[in-house]
Amino acid sequence: MFIAIIILSFVGSSLVRAWMTRTYSKWNSVENQAGVNGQTAARQILDNNQLSNIKLEISEGMLSDHFIPSQKLIRLSKDINNKPSIAALAVAAHEVGHAIQDREGYAPLKLKAIMMPAAALGNRFGLILAIGAGFIGSSFLMNAGMAMLFLGMLMPILTLPIEFDASKRALEELTKFNLVNEQEYAGAKSMLFAAALTYVAGAASSIAILGLLAMRFLKR
């Protein structure tokens, strides 16, 4: 059962990511009417939200865009940074949405920052610790390993409202500063929705695995 859930989760996530890649390719090839690239859009939205302190850099890789709260830094992938596409507007504004969350002290983002180090340890060592505890017969280490696994699996679930909120803010900012027209707004929304589904798939996989882990833990 556990293996079946893992396989189904992997297949589902792969299909969602493939759809996300196709959606990105579509809107990355459509130039926005303002002729504005991601860097320019991000800078304009940041400056108009009193976030001139946020730095912009280029990140290697496709869709490697991210915001680092501790460094007050947004990294945009090359295409998003340089191309005046609808996808560039959507993704750049989404990352700025995270910066606005940070400025406002958005609670889920703050909680994620606090939990991230422990969750990373849980993802890396939780399963190893639980398996090792089974070999040596240590209930304490088994419980510790299971707890670490739970913590690691919670992160995709916690990430979900953060990403949806950032996309909502992105669309509001693009509209507020007239960076998109009605048709481009629909394209940007489609792009952000496809991206959000990748987080939904991750959260669904985590919920399924958490449920199985909880059942096994209770049986013990």
C-alpha positions as CSV (number, residue, x, y, z in Angstrom):
1,M,0.0,0.0,0.0
2,F,2.8,2.4,1.0
3,I,4.7,1.7,-2.2
4,A,1.5,2.1,-4.3
5,I,0.9,5.6,-2.8
6,I,4.5,6.6,-3.5
7,I,4.2,5.5,-7.1
8,L,0.8,7.2,-7.7
9,S,2.1,10.4,-6.1
10,F,5.2,10.4,-8.3
11,V,3.1,9.8,-11.5
12,G,0.6,12.5,-10.5
13,S,3.3,15.0,-9.7
14,S,5.1,14.2,-13.0
15,L,1.9,14.8,-15.0
16,V,1.2,18.1,-13.3
17,R,4.8,19.3,-13.8
18,A,4.6,18.3,-17.5
19,W,1.4,20.4,-17.9
20,M,3.1,23.3,-16.0
21,T,6.1,23.1,-18.4
22,R,3.8,23.2,-21.4
23,T,1.8,26.2,-20.0
24,Y,5.0,28.0,-19.3
25,S,6.3,27.4,-22.8
26,K,3.1,28.7,-24.3
27,W,3.1,32.0,-22.4
28,N,6.8,32.5,-22.4
29,S,6.5,32.7,-26.2
30,V,3.9,35.4,-26.1
31,E,5.2,38.9,-25.8
32,N,3.3,41.3,-23.5
33,Q,2.1,44.5,-25.1
34,A,4.0,46.7,-22.7
35,G,7.3,45.2,-23.9
36,V,8.3,44.8,-20.2
37,N,10.7,42.0,-19.1
38,G,10.5,40.3,-15.7
39,Q,13.3,42.4,-14.1
40,T,11.7,45.7,-15.1
41,A,8.2,44.5,-13.9
42,A,9.6,43.3,-10.6
43,R,11.6,46.5,-10.0
44,Q,8.6,48.7,-10.7
45,I,6.3,46.7,-8.4
46,L,8.9,46.6,-5.7
47,D,9.7,50.3,-5.8
48,N,6.0,51.2,-5.7
49,N,5.5,49.1,-2.6
50,Q,8.4,50.7,-0.7
51,L,10.6,47.7,-1.3
52,S,13.5,49.3,-3.0
53,N,15.8,47.5,-0.6
54,I,15.0,44.2,-2.3
55,K,17.8,43.1,-4.7
56,L,17.3,41.4,-8.0
57,E,19.7,38.7,-9.4
58,I,19.6,36.2,-12.2
59,S,19.3,32.5,-11.3
60,E,20.5,29.6,-13.4
61,G,18.0,27.1,-14.7
62,M,14.5,27.2,-16.0
63,L,11.8,28.3,-13.5
64,S,14.4,28.6,-10.8
65,D,12.9,31.8,-9.6
66,H,12.7,32.3,-5.8
67,F,12.7,34.9,-3.0
68,I,15.1,34.6,-0.1
69,P,13.6,36.6,2.9
70,S,16.8,36.5,5.0
71,Q,18.8,38.2,2.2
72,K,16.0,40.4,0.9
73,L,16.8,39.0,-2.5
74,I,14.7,37.9,-5.5
75,R,16.4,35.6,-8.1
76,L,14.8,35.4,-11.5
77,S,15.7,32.8,-14.1
78,K,17.2,34.1,-17.3
79,D,14.1,34.0,-19.5
80,I,11.9,35.5,-16.8
81,N,14.5,38.2,-16.2
82,N,15.2,39.1,-19.8
83,K,12.2,38.3,-22.0
84,P,9.2,40.6,-22.3
85,S,6.7,37.7,-22.2
86,I,3.4,37.2,-20.3
87,A,5.1,34.4,-18.4
88,A,7.9,36.8,-17.3
89,L,5.3,39.2,-15.9
90,A,3.4,36.5,-14.0
91,V,6.4,34.8,-12.4
92,A,8.3,38.0,-11.6
93,A,5.2,39.5,-9.9
94,H,4.6,36.2,-8.0
95,E,8.1,36.5,-6.5
96,V,7.5,40.1,-5.6
97,G,4.3,38.8,-3.9
98,H,6.5,36.8,-1.5
99,A,8.5,40.0,-0.8
100,I,5.3,41.8,0.1
101,Q,4.3,38.9,2.3
102,D,7.7,39.2,4.1
103,R,7.2,43.0,4.6
104,E,3.8,42.5,6.0
105,G,4.8,39.7,8.3
106,Y,2.6,37.2,6.6
107,A,2.2,34.5,9.3
108,P,2.5,31.3,7.2
109,L,5.7,32.6,5.6
110,K,7.2,33.4,9.0
111,L,6.2,29.9,10.3
112,K,7.8,28.3,7.2
113,A,11.0,30.1,7.8
114,I,11.1,28.9,11.4
115,M,10.2,25.3,10.5
116,M,12.5,25.0,7.5
117,P,15.7,24.0,9.2
118,A,14.0,21.2,11.2
119,A,12.0,20.1,8.2
120,A,15.1,19.8,6.1
121,L,16.7,17.6,8.8
122,G,13.5,15.5,8.9
123,N,13.5,14.9,5.1
124,R,17.2,14.0,5.2
125,F,17.5,11.8,8.3
126,G,13.9,10.9,9.5
127,L,13.6,7.8,7.3
128,I,17.1,6.7,8.0
129,L,16.6,7.0,11.7
130,A,13.3,5.1,11.6
131,I,14.8,2.2,9.6
132,G,17.9,2.1,11.8
133,A,15.7,2.1,14.9
134,G,13.8,-0.9,13.5
135,F,17.1,-2.9,13.2
136,I,18.3,-2.1,16.8
137,G,14.8,-2.3,18.3
138,S,14.7,1.2,19.8
139,S,11.2,2.5,20.3
140,F,12.6,6.0,21.2
141,L,14.6,6.3,18.0
142,M,11.7,5.0,16.0
143,N,9.4,7.6,17.4
144,A,12.0,10.3,16.9
145,G,12.4,9.2,13.2
146,M,8.7,9.2,12.6
147,A,8.3,12.7,14.2
148,M,11.1,14.0,11.9
149,L,9.3,12.5,8.9
150,F,6.1,14.1,9.9
151,L,7.7,17.5,10.1
152,G,9.4,17.2,6.7
153,M,6.1,16.1,5.1
154,L,4.3,19.1,6.6
155,M,6.3,21.6,4.6
156,P,4.5,21.2,1.2
157,I,1.2,21.5,3.0
158,L,2.3,24.7,4.7
159,T,3.7,26.1,1.4
160,L,0.3,25.8,-0.4
161,P,-1.4,28.9,1.1
162,I,1.8,30.9,0.8
163,E,2.0,30.2,-3.0
164,F,-1.7,30.9,-3.6
165,D,-1.5,34.1,-1.7
166,A,1.6,35.2,-3.6
167,S,-0.2,34.5,-6.9
168,K,-3.2,36.5,-5.8
169,R,-1.0,39.4,-4.9
170,A,0.8,39.1,-8.2
171,L,-2.3,39.5,-10.3
172,E,-3.4,42.5,-8.2
173,E,-0.1,44.2,-8.7
174,L,0.0,43.6,-12.4
175,T,-3.5,45.1,-12.7
176,K,-2.8,48.0,-10.4
177,F,0.2,49.2,-12.5
178,N,-1.4,48.4,-15.8
179,L,1.3,45.9,-16.8
180,V,-1.3,43.6,-18.4
181,N,-4.4,44.1,-20.4
182,E,-7.5,41.9,-20.2
183,Q,-6.2,39.1,-22.4
184,E,-2.7,39.1,-20.8
185,Y,-4.3,39.0,-17.4
186,A,-6.0,35.7,-18.4
187,G,-2.7,34.4,-19.6
188,A,-0.9,35.4,-16.4
189,K,-3.6,33.8,-14.3
190,S,-3.4,30.6,-16.3
191,M,0.3,30.5,-15.9
192,L,0.1,31.1,-12.1
193,F,-2.7,28.5,-11.7
194,A,-0.6,25.9,-13.5
195,A,2.3,26.7,-11.2
196,A,0.1,26.5,-8.1
197,L,-1.1,23.0,-9.1
198,T,2.5,21.7,-8.8
199,Y,2.3,22.7,-5.1
200,V,-1.2,21.1,-4.8
201,A,0.3,17.9,-6.2
202,G,3.1,18.1,-3.7
203,A,0.7,18.8,-0.8
204,A,-1.6,15.9,-1.8
205,S,1.3,13.5,-1.9
206,S,2.4,14.6,1.5
207,I,-1.1,14.3,3.0
208,A,-1.3,10.7,1.6
209,I,2.1,9.7,3.0
210,L,1.4,11.4,6.3
211,G,-1.9,9.5,6.6
212,L,-0.1,6.2,6.0
213,L,2.6,7.1,8.5
214,A,0.0,8.0,11.0
215,M,-1.8,4.7,10.6
216,R,1.4,2.8,11.0
217,F,2.4,4.8,14.0
218,L,-1.0,4.2,15.7
219,K,-0.8,0.5,15.0
220,R,2.5,0.4,16.8
